[in-house]
């Protein structure tokens, strides 16, 4: 091969690799602009009235199904998140030894997911004893 043939072969190989990398980057950018759903684990805590205590401990985490753009979900899954669920029962009057917290109350107690829409939560209810 001549000197010009070597240069042409090298440029062709580099052009193919560059085009391939550019195509993957463009595909990734376009894909992450779509809407997706994923499951994330967030810490759970509860504030009780001063005259009450838990007999059985609460689960440490909740699994929440959230929806959002691919970029936001990427950041939520791979970067530090401030999401948490703190159920405040300190101002409630609890007459029984059992108190049930339903799905709606759990979802409204979730904070730190402002760019996301919580769709579902697992477990969907909690029973405090």
C-alpha angles and dihedrals in degrees: 000000000000127000092258090048090055091050092048092049092048093048092048092051093047092046091052092049091046092049091048093051091046091051092051091048092049092048091050093049093049093045094051091055091068128091117261140167128224141167119249131182117227130181119259127212135164133206111211132194113273092251094054136075134180119255093192121035121246120242111271094229141026124212110226126191107218133181128210145116119310092248093054093045090048090054092046094052100040105030130058111282129203092204116134142152116228115176110203113206096152093107096043125099109230113194101170129059088239124062122183121208112198131210095263093054091048092051093048090051093059114105133180096047097098095139093047138067114227105220102174141355133213120239091034094201137024128208115206117202 
